[in-house]
Amino acid sequence: MFNISNNLLGILNFFTFLLSIPILSVGIWLGKNAATECEGFLDKPILLLGLFLMAVSIAGLFGACCRVSCLLWLYLLAMFVLILIGFCFTIFAFAVTNRGAGQVLSDRGYREYRLGDYSGWLRKRVTDPNNWNRIRSCLIYSNVCSVFHGRYAGDSMDEFYKANLNALQSGCCKPSNDCAFSYVSPTNWTKTPGPYTNEDCDLWDNKADALCYDCQACKAGLLDNIKNSWKKVAQVNIVFLIFLIVVYSIGCCAFRNNRRSSWRRY
């Protein structure tokens, strides 16, 4: 008769195996049908995640239910590595997201974002020219500023200044408050003569595919989004780590049961 830990581990890995199938399917679909580099960028990570989950769940399922100790040993090794990676990532995520926040402006409903306020590690990745060119094309493709313009197009200057803009809208779709440009519409501003104290003012362009996509404020707005997303992922990851540790403990019990069963045969 199977021990409870073997049965429980088998059930958990059966559901993990079922979960890996739709993840793999999404990865394959993205690889074949991605219309842009933005969509295609996700196919390999999703595909690798699906393959990893499938391989680990098969090893755990057969190791627990068929009492194959070598498979269960490999399963426990993979789980240990996953727990270690998850633990390191959680610490790292909290470390690189402890800096940065939008600057509150007087008589403005939105905040402005400065690149220097954020983690140096994140800044280097985002400001790398190759990385930013891909990110920039993704921002344009996702219509961040087109949606922004449509939403606030009918607003007067005073109404617009009181709008609660998100970090990307504030950084990428309008000029910095330092520029003191004249408002025409959310994405159309009349430039005042320079020189400017903020280099982003020189980069601003009313063209829909330019705007402030190359501005430091746009990169800072993206970093603010990344920071908030990573914080949420790190918080969820703590719960996930607890779950992995529980499953790992069950796996250790099942492995011990397998060893005992093998000893009894001899």
VOBA-1610 file (N, C-alpha, C; in pm, whole numbers, padded with zeros to 5 digits, always signed):
BEGIN
Met+00085-00120+00000Met+00000+00000+00000Met+00088+00125+00000Phe+00056+00215-00088Phe+00135+00338-00099Phe+00119+00423+00027Asn+00225+00491+00062Asn+00219+00584+00174Asn+00150+00713+00130Ile+00099+00786+00228Ile+00025+00909+00200Ile+00112+01009+00124Ser+00239+01021+00162Ser+00327+01119+00097Ser+00347+01087-00050Asn+00358+00957-00085Asn+00371+00919-00226Asn+00247+00955-00306Asn+00130+00923-00247Asn+00003+00954-00316Asn-00015+01104-00335Leu+00013+01179-00229Leu-00005+01324-00235Leu+00091+01386-00336Leu+00216+01341-00337Leu+00313+01393-00433Leu+00272+01358-00576Gly+00219+01238-00595Gly+00172+01198-00727Gly+00058+01285-00777Ile-00036+01315-00688Ile-00151+01399-00724Ile-00105+01541-00760Leu-00016+01597-00678Leu+00034+01733-00705Leu+00106+01740-00839Asn+00186+01640-00870Asn+00260+01642-00996Asn+00172+01611-01116Phe+00063+01539-01093Phe-00032+01517-01202Phe-00096+01649-01245Phe-00135+01730-01146Phe-00194+01860-01178Phe-00090+01955-01238Thr+00035+01944-01192Thr+00142+02026-01251Thr+00164+01988-01397Phe+00157+01858-01426Phe+00171+01811-01564Phe+00059+01867-01652Leu-00065+01866-01600Leu-00177+01922-01676Leu-00157+02072-01700Leu-00102+02141-01600Leu-00077+02286-01613Leu+00028+02314-01719Ser+00127+02226-01732Ser+00235+02249-01829Ser+00187+02242-01974Ile+00078+02168-02000Ile+00030+02152-02137Ile-00018+02284-02198Pro-00109+02361-02131Pro-00148+02490-02190Pro-00034+02591-02196Ile+00061+02585-02099Ile+00176+02677-02103Ile+00261+02648-02226Leu+00287+02519-02253Leu+00361+02480-02372Leu+00289+02522-02499Ser+00157+02506-02499Ser+00076+02540-02616Ser+00085+02689-02647Val+00080+02772-02543Val+00091+02917-02561Val+00228+02953-02617Gly+00335+02889-02563Gly+00469+02916-02613Gly+00486+02880-02759Ile+00432+02764-02798Ile+00439+02721-02938Ile+00359+02814-03028Trp+00240+02854-02981Trp+00154+02943-03059Trp+00222+03078-03082Leu+00283+03132-02975Leu+00351+03261-02988Leu+00468+03251-03086Gly+00540+03139-03081Gly+00653+03120-03169Gly+00614+03118-03316Lys+00494+03067-03345Lys+00449+03054-03484Lys+00366+03172-03532Asn+00296+03240-03439Asn+00199+03340-03481Asn+00229+03482-03434Ala+00343+03503-03367Ala+00374+03638-03317Ala+00384+03737-03432Ala+00307+03844-03423Ala+00305+03944-03532Ala+00420+04043-03518Thr+00470+04060-03396Thr+00576+04157-03374Thr+00683+04098-03284Glu+00794+04169-03276Glu+00903+04128-03187Glu+00858+04129-03042Cys+00763+04218-03008Cys+00714+04227-02870Cys+00647+04097-02827Glu+00565+04042-02915Glu+00497+03918-02884Glu+00594+03800-02892Gly+00680+03801-02994Gly+00775+03692-03013Gly+00876+03681-02901Phe+00902+03792-02832Phe+00999+03794-02723Phe+00959+03699-02610Leu+00828+03673-02596Leu+00779+03592-02485Leu+00778+03443-02512Asp+00791+03401-02638Asp+00770+03260-02670Asp+00872+03167-02606Lys+01002+03204-02609Lys+01105+03115-02555Lys+01096+03099-02403Pro+01080+03208-02324Pro+01064+03188-02179Pro+00944+03101-02143Ile+00831+03124-02212Ile+00711+03046-02183Ile+00731+02900-02223Leu+00796+02878-02337Leu+00823+02742-02384Leu+00916+02668-02287Leu+01021+02736-02240Leu+01113+02674-02146Leu+01045+02643-02013Leu+00959+02734-01967Leu+00884+02711-01843Leu+00794+02589-01856Gly+00724+02579-01969Gly+00636+02465-01992Gly+00711+02334-01996Leu+00827+02331-02066Leu+00908+02209-02075Leu+00964+02169-01939Phe+01008+02271-01862Phe+01062+02243-01728Phe+00954+02184-01637Leu+00836+02246-01637Leu+00727+02195-01553Leu+00686+02054-01594Met+00682+02029-01724Met+00643+01895-01771Met+00746+01790-01730Ala+00875+01820-01750Ala+00980+01725-01717Ala+00984+01696-01566Val+00975+01801-01486Val+00980+01784-01341Val+00858+01709-01290Ser+00741+01741-01343Ser+00618+01674-01298Ser+00617+01526-01336Ile+00671+01493-01455Ile+00678+01352-01496Ile+00773+01276-01403Ala+00888+01337-01372Ala+00983+01272-01281Ala+00922+01252-01144Gly+00852+01354-01094Gly+00789+01343-00962Gly+00675+01243-00961Leu+00597+01241-01070Leu+00481+01151-01079Leu+00524+01005-01082Phe+00616+00972-01170Phe+00662+00832-01181Phe+00750+00794-01061Gly+00827+00890-01013Gly+00911+00861-00897Gly+00830+00828-00774Ala+00718+00898-00755Ala+00635+00876-00637Ala+00543+00756-00653Cys+00474+00749-00768Cys+00372+00644-00788Cys+00432+00508-00824Cys+00542+00510-00900Cys+00606+00383-00940Cys+00726+00351-00852Arg+00751+00437-00756Arg+00862+00418-00661Arg+00996+00399-00732Val+01022+00489-00828Val+01151+00489-00897Val+01239+00592-00827Ser+01329+00543-00744Ser+01407+00632-00658Ser+01495+00729-00735Cys+01553+00683-00848Cys+01643+00772-00924Cys+01566+00891-00982Leu+01442+00866-01030Leu+01359+00975-01082Leu+01320+01072-00970Leu+01288+01017-00856Leu+01249+01102-00743Leu+01369+01183-00693Trp+01488+01125-00701Trp+01608+01198-00662Trp+01630+01317-00756Leu+01614+01293-00887Leu+01626+01401-00985Leu+01520+01508-00962Tyr+01399+01464-00928Tyr+01290+01558-00899Tyr+01325+01646-00780Leu+01376+01586-00673Leu+01412+01662-00554Leu+01528+01757-00582Leu+01622+01713-00666Leu+01734+01801-00703Leu+01682+01923-00778Ala+01591+01900-00876Ala+01533+02011-00953Ala+01454+02104-00862Met+01379+02048-00768Met+01302+02130-00675Met+01393+02214-00586Phe+01504+02153-00541Phe+01598+02226-00455Phe+01658+02344-00531Val+01698+02320-00658Val+01754+02428-00740Val+01649+02537-00762Leu+01524+02496-00787Leu+01416+02594-00809Leu+01392+02678-00684Ile+01392+02614-00567Ile+01375+02688-00441Ile+01490+02786-00421Leu+01612+02741-00449Leu+01729+02827-00433Leu+01722+02947-00527Ile+01686+02922-00653Ile+01673+03032-00750Ile+01562+03128-00707Gly+01448+03072-00665Gly+01336+03156-00620Gly+01373+03242-00501Phe+01449+03184-00408Phe+01492+03258-00288Phe+01586+03372-00327Cys+01684+03342-00415Cys+01780+03444-00459Cys+01708+03555-00537Phe+01614+03515-00625Phe+01541+03615-00703Phe+01460+03707-00613Thr+01395+03651-00511Thr+01313+03731-00420Thr+01397+03838-00350Ile+01513+03796-00299Ile+01602+03892-00232Ile+01650+03998-00331Phe+01690+03953-00450Phe+01739+04045-00553Phe+01630+04144-00595Ala+01506+04093-00613Ala+01396+04179-00657Ala+01367+04288-00555Phe+01368+04254-00427Phe+01346+04355-00324Phe+01463+04455-00320Ala+01585+04405-00346Ala+01703+04493-00341Ala+01702+04597-00451Val+01662+04557-00574Val+01667+04651-00687Val+01540+04736-00700Thr+01440+04710-00617Thr+01316+04789-00626Thr+01294+04876-00502Asn+01399+04891-00422Asn+01383+04972-00300Asn+01406+05120-00324Arg+01437+05155-00451Arg+01460+05296-00486Arg+01365+05337-00596Gly+01333+05467-00599Gly+01259+05523-00712Gly+01113+05549-00682Ala+01070+05670-00714Ala+00929+05709-00701Ala+00908+05836-00782Gly+00790+05852-00832Gly+00759+05973-00907Gly+00764+06097-00820Gln+00807+06209-00879Gln+00816+06335-00806Gln+00685+06411-00816Val+00631+06448-00701Val+00505+06521-00695Val+00527+06664-00743Leu+00438+06713-00829Leu+00447+06849-00883Leu+00334+06935-00826Ser+00365+07060-00805Ser+00264+07153-00755Ser+00157+07178-00863Asp+00031+07172-00825Asp-00083+07198-00914Asp-00089+07101-01032Arg-00038+06980-01014Arg-00046+06877-01118Arg-00105+06749-01058Gly-00190+06684-01135Gly-00248+06559-01087Gly-00157+06440-01110Tyr-00055+06458-01193Tyr+00037+06350-01227Tyr+00174+06375-01165Arg+00258+06273-01170Arg+00395+06284-01122Arg+00491+06282-01240Glu+00614+06326-01216Glu+00718+06315-01318Glu+00828+06224-01264Tyr+00901+06161-01358Tyr+00993+06055-01322Tyr+01134+06087-01370Arg+01232+06062-01283Arg+01372+06090-01312Arg+01450+05959-01312Leu+01530+05938-01415Leu+01603+05813-01433Leu+01699+05785-01317Gly+01762+05890-01267Gly+01861+05873-01159Gly+01804+05826-01028Asp+01671+05828-01013Asp+01610+05786-00887Asp+01602+05635-00872Tyr+01630+05560-00978Tyr+01607+05415-00977Tyr+01737+05337-00968Ser+01723+05209-00940Ser+01837+05119-00922Ser+01932+05124-01042Gly+02062+05131-01012Gly+02163+05136-01119Gly+02158+05012-01208Trp+02133+04896-01150Trp+02129+04771-01227Trp+02016+04776-01329Leu+01899+04821-01286Leu+01785+04830-01377Leu+01809+04937-01483Arg+01869+05048-01442Arg+01897+05158-01537Arg+01986+05110-01651Lys+02089+05035-01618Lys+02183+04988-01721Lys+02111+04900-01824Arg+02020+04815-01776Arg+01950+04725-01868Arg+01855+04801-01959Val+01786+04898-01904Val+01686+04972-01982Val+01752+05071-02078Thr+01859+05135-02034Thr+01921+05239-02117Thr+02017+05182-02223Asp+02047+05054-02216Asp+02129+04993-02321Asp+02060+05018-02456Pro+02132+05074-02556Pro+02069+05112-02683Pro+01993+04998-02750Asn+02050+04878-02752Asn+01983+04765-02817Asn+01853+04731-02745Asn+01860+04728-02612Asn+01740+04697-02534Asn+01633+04804-02552Trp+01677+04931-02547Trp+01579+05039-02555Trp+01513+05046-02693Asn+01585+05016-02797Asn+01524+05016-02931Asn+01409+04915-02939Arg+01429+04798-02878Arg+01321+04698-02876Arg+01205+04744-02790Ile+01239+04799-02674Ile+01134+04846-02583Ile+01054+04959-02647Arg+01128+05050-02712Arg+01063+05164-02777Arg+00963+05118-02883Ser+01003+05022-02964Ser+00913+04971-03068Ser+00791+04904-03007Cys+00811+04839-02893Cys+00699+04774-02825Cys+00601+04877-02767Leu+00656+04986-02714Leu+00570+05091-02659Leu+00486+05155-02770Ile+00549+05178-02885Ile+00475+05236-02998Ile+00368+05139-03046Tyr+00405+05011-03058Tyr+00311+04909-03106Tyr+00192+04892-03011Ser+00217+04906-02882Ser+00110+04886-02783Ser+00016+05006-02773Asn+00043+05113-02848Asn-00046+05230-02855Asn-00064+05300-02720Val+00044+05299-02640Val+00037+05365-02509Val-00006+05510-02524Cys+00058+05582-02614Cys+00030+05725-02628Cys-00093+05753-02715Ser-00126+05661-02805Ser-00248+05678-02885Ser-00372+05672-02796Val-00371+05575-02706Val-00483+05562-02610Val-00486+05682-02518Phe-00369+05725-02475Phe-00356+05843-02390Phe-00415+05967-02459His-00382+05987-02586His-00433+06102-02661His-00584+06094-02675Gly-00636+05977-02708Gly-00780+05962-02724Gly-00857+05990-02596Arg-00799+05951-02483Arg-00869+05968-02356Arg-00875+06114-02313Tyr-00768+06190-02338Tyr-00761+06327-02286Tyr-00770+06433-02396Ala-00804+06392-02518Ala-00806+06486-02632Ala-00901+06602-02612Gly-01013+06580-02545Gly-01112+06686-02527Gly-01089+06773-02405Asp-00982+06747-02329Asp-00957+06821-02205Asp-00896+06958-02233Ser-00935+07054-02154Ser-00869+07184-02159Ser-00733+07172-02090Met-00654+07276-02097Met-00521+07273-02035Met-00532+07247-01884Asp-00624+07317-01817Asp-00639+07299-01672Asp-00685+07158-01638Glu-00777+07105-01718Glu-00826+06968-01695Glu-00714+06866-01715Phe-00634+06889-01818Phe-00524+06796-01845Phe-00422+06799-01731Tyr-00390+06916-01681Tyr-00290+06926-01575Tyr-00337+06858-01445Lys-00466+06839-01431Lys-00519+06773-01311Lys-00539+06621-01333Ala-00509+06575-01455Ala-00531+06433-01487Ala-00434+06344-01410Asn-00483+06226-01374Asn-00401+06129-01301Asn-00337+06033-01402Leu-00219+06069-01451Leu-00152+05990-01554Leu-00066+05881-01491Asn-00054+05769-01564Asn+00037+05665-01515Asn+00181+05700-01555Ala+00275+05619-01511Ala+00417+05652-01530Ala+00456+05659-01677Leu+00408+05568-01759Leu+00442+05569-01902Leu+00379+05687-01973Gln+00256+05719-01941Gln+00190+05833-02003Gln+00262+05963-01968Ser+00300+05976-01842Ser+00368+06098-01798Ser+00507+06110-01858Gly+00579+05997-01868Gly+00717+06002-01915Gly+00734+06000-02065Cys+00644+05929-02136Cys+00665+05905-02280Cys+00575+05988-02371Cys+00459+06030-02321Cys+00358+06087-02411Cys+00344+06238-02402Lys+00413+06300-02311Lys+00407+06446-02298Lys+00545+06498-02262Pro+00572+06625-02286Pro+00703+06680-02249Pro+00712+06702-02097Ser+00833+06713-02048Ser+00854+06738-01906Ser+00798+06874-01865Asn+00759+06884-01743Asn+00709+07011-01689Asn+00818+07118-01691Asp+00946+07075-01689Asp+01059+07170-01692Asp+01063+07249-01822Cys+01007+07193-01929Cys+01017+07255-02061Cys+00929+07379-02075Ala+00819+07383-01998Ala+00725+07497-02005Ala+00672+07520-02145Phe+00646+07408-02219Phe+00587+07420-02352Phe+00441+07462-02341Ser+00387+07518-02450Ser+00247+07560-02453Ser+00159+07443-02494Tyr+00056+07418-02415Tyr-00034+07305-02438Tyr-00128+07331-02557Val-00134+07236-02650Val-00230+07240-02760Val-00326+07122-02746Ser-00269+07003-02730Ser-00345+06882-02704Ser-00252+06789-02626Pro-00300+06676-02575Pro-00215+06590-02493Pro-00082+06550-02558Thr-00082+06533-02690Thr+00043+06495-02758Thr+00089+06600-02858Asn+00041+06721-02843Asn+00080+06830-02933Asn+00110+06954-02848Trp+00237+06994-02848Trp+00281+07106-02764Trp+00366+07201-02849Thr+00352+07329-02823Thr+00432+07430-02894Thr+00560+07455-02814Lys+00673+07432-02879Lys+00801+07448-02810Lys+00832+07595-02783Thr+00886+07620-02666Thr+00936+07754-02633Thr+01085+07758-02666Pro+01140+07874-02691Pro+01283+07882-02725Pro+01372+07831-02612Gly+01481+07761-02648Gly+01577+07713-02549Gly+01674+07825-02509Pro+01783+07790-02441Pro+01822+07655-02402Pro+01739+07603-02285Tyr+01738+07469-02271Tyr+01658+07405-02168Tyr+01747+07346-02059Thr+01694+07344-01939Thr+01769+07284-01827Thr+01755+07132-01828Asn+01653+07084-01898Asn+01628+06939-01906Asn+01650+06894-02051Glu+01742+06800-02072Glu+01774+06756-02207Glu+01656+06689-02278Asp+01558+06643-02203Asp+01439+06583-02265Asp+01362+06683-02350Cys+01374+06810-02317Cys+01301+06914-02392Cys+01348+06920-02537Asp+01477+06897-02560Asp+01530+06896-02698Asp+01481+06774-02775Leu+01452+06666-02703Leu+01413+06541-02768Leu+01265+06535-02802Trp+01184+06620-02741Trp+01040+06614-02765Trp+01007+06644-02911Asp+00913+06566-02967Asp+00867+06586-03104Asp+00719+06552-03108Asn+00639+06635-03175Asn+00494+06612-03181Asn+00454+06493-03269Lys+00547+06438-03345Lys+00514+06323-03430Lys+00474+06203-03343Ala+00375+06130-03389Ala+00319+06019-03310Ala+00420+05909-03282Asp+00517+05890-03374Asp+00615+05784-03353Asp+00742+05835-03287Ala+00738+05961-03240Ala+00855+06019-03172Ala+00819+06060-03029Leu+00733+06166-03019Leu+00691+06217-02887Leu+00811+06224-02794Cys+00801+06156-02677Cys+00916+06157-02585Cys+00969+06016-02562Tyr+00955+05929-02664Tyr+00997+05790-02650Tyr+01148+05775-02626Asp+01226+05875-02667Asp+01371+05868-02643Asp+01414+05948-02521Cys+01318+06000-02447Cys+01348+06082-02330Cys+01390+05998-02210Gln+01469+06059-02124Gln+01507+05993-01999Gln+01383+05968-01913Ala+01285+06059-01921Ala+01163+06045-01842Ala+01083+05921-01885Cys+01087+05890-02014Cys+01016+05772-02065Cys+01079+05645-02009Lys+01213+05642-02009Lys+01284+05526-01953Lys+01257+05515-01803Ala+01251+05631-01735Ala+01221+05630-01592Ala+01078+05582-01566Gly+00984+05621-01653Gly+00846+05575-01638Gly+00836+05424-01654Leu+00913+05370-01749Leu+00916+05225-01766Leu+00976+05159-01642Leu+01084+05217-01589Leu+01146+05162-01468Leu+01050+05162-01350Asp+00967+05264-01341Asp+00869+05269-01232Asp+00769+05154-01246Asn+00727+05126-01370Asn+00639+05012-01394Asn+00707+04881-01359Ile+00834+04867-01401Ile+00910+04745-01372Ile+00925+04727-01222Lys+00958+04836-01155Lys+00977+04831-01009Lys+00851+04781-00939Asn+00737+04838-00975Asn+00611+04798-00913Asn+00575+04653-00946Ser+00600+04613-01071Ser+00570+04475-01112Ser+00660+04376-01038Trp+00788+04409-01028Trp+00881+04318-00961Trp+00848+04306-00813Lys+00804+04413-00752Lys+00766+04406-00610Lys+00649+04312-00589Lys+00550+04320-00679Lys+00435+04232-00670Lys+00476+04087-00693Val+00563+04065-00793Val+00612+03929-00822Val+00688+03874-00702Ala+00772+03958-00640Ala+00850+03914-00524Ala+00758+03876-00407Gln+00652+03951-00388Gln+00557+03920-00280Gln+00484+03789-00307Val+00442+03770-00432Val+00377+03644-00470Val+00476+03528-00460Asn+00603+03557-00493Asn+00706+03453-00492Asn+00730+03398-00352Ile+00708+03479-00251Ile+00723+03431-00113Ile+00623+03320-00085Val+00497+03341-00128Val+00394+03238-00112Val+00431+03114-00192Phe+00480+03136-00316Phe+00519+03025-00403Phe+00633+02945-00340Leu+00729+03013-00278Leu+00841+02945-00214Leu+00794+02858-00098Ile+00700+02911-00021Ile+00645+02831+00090Ile+00580+02704+00036Phe+00505+02719-00074Phe+00441+02602-00136Phe+00546+02503-00185Leu+00653+02553-00250Leu+00759+02465-00300Leu+00828+02391-00186Ile+00850+02461-00076Ile+00916+02397+00039Ile+00829+02285+00096Val+00697+02309+00101Val+00604+02205+00148Val+00609+02084+00055Val+00602+02110-00078Val+00607+02000-00176Val+00741+01928-00167Tyr+00849+02003-00151Tyr+00982+01943-00137Tyr+00988+01852-00015Ser+00927+01895+00094Ser+00925+01813+00216Ser+00848+01684+00193Ile+00734+01695+00122Ile+00656+01575+00089Ile+00739+01483+00001Gly+00813+01541-00094Gly+00899+01462-00182Gly+01007+01390-00105Cys+01064+01456-00005Cys+01167+01391+00079Cys+01109+01271+00152Cys+00985+01287+00203Cys+00918+01175+00270Cys+00894+01059+00174Ala+00852+01093+00051Ala+00827+00990-00050Ala+00957+00920-00088Phe+01066+00995-00099Phe+01196+00937-00132Phe+01241+00842-00022Arg+01219+00882+00103Arg+01255+00796+00216Arg+01171+00668+00215Asn+01043+00682+00178Asn+00956+00564+00169Asn+01005+00468+00060Asn+01048+00525-00052Asn+01102+00442-00161Asn+01225+00365-00116Arg+01313+00435-00043Arg+01435+00369+00005Arg+01401+00257+00102Arg+01305+00282+00189Arg+01266+00178+00285Arg+01207+00057+00215Ser+01126+00086+00111Ser+01065-00022+00034Ser+01172-00107-00035Ser+01277-00039-00085Ser+01384-00110-00154Ser+01463-00197-00056Trp+01486-00145+00065Trp+01560-00220+00164Trp+01484-00346+00206Arg+01351-00334+00215Arg+01271-00449+00258Arg+01278-00564+00157Arg+01297-00526+00029Arg+01303-00631-00074Arg+01427-00716-00060Tyr+01530-00653-00001Tyr+01655-00727+00014Tyr+01669-00780+00156
//
